[in-house]
Amino acid sequence: MEEKINQLNDLLKKNDNNRNSINNNANNINVNVGNPNDLLQSIIKKDKIIEDLKLKLSRFPFELSEGEKLISIIFTSTDQKIHYSIICKNTDIFYNLELKLYQKYTELSEVENYFTVNGRRVNKTKNLEFNKIKDNDVIILNTLDI
């Protein structure tokens, strides 16, 4: 019988310890909440910061995802008549950059062209990273004589 009383006392002590722990956690939560007006002011201030950051981000034409970098590439022609720099991402498909070049120099779109960089022919359907095109690389426009 005495053993059962000791077990019951142990259970009561554990229960008291758990209750004290719960009360302490509840008190900590109440302390962290603080004054509702201060909390509201803090939220308003953070909302303003978020809106300012969104406005600043909207001014940039590029949105960079993880692993993306801004680079500048330079198009030039073999006859040196074309010299055109484009800011782009390392993940951009080369064909899209070629279209931008043709928007600037419309006469180029009427002939068959291929591009080389550092002695390698560029695959137009792949991105710049795949083509090993890096920041400040010069891409040479070559015209096919047909």
Secondary structure, DSSP 4 states (H G I P E B T S, - for coil): -HHHHHHHHHHHHHHHHHHHHHHHHHHHHHHHH--HHHHHHHHHHHHHHHHHHHHHHHTSS--PPTT--EEEEEEEETTS--EEEEEEETTSBHHHHHHHHHHHSGGGGGS-EEEEETTEE--TTSBTTTTT--TT-EEEEEE---
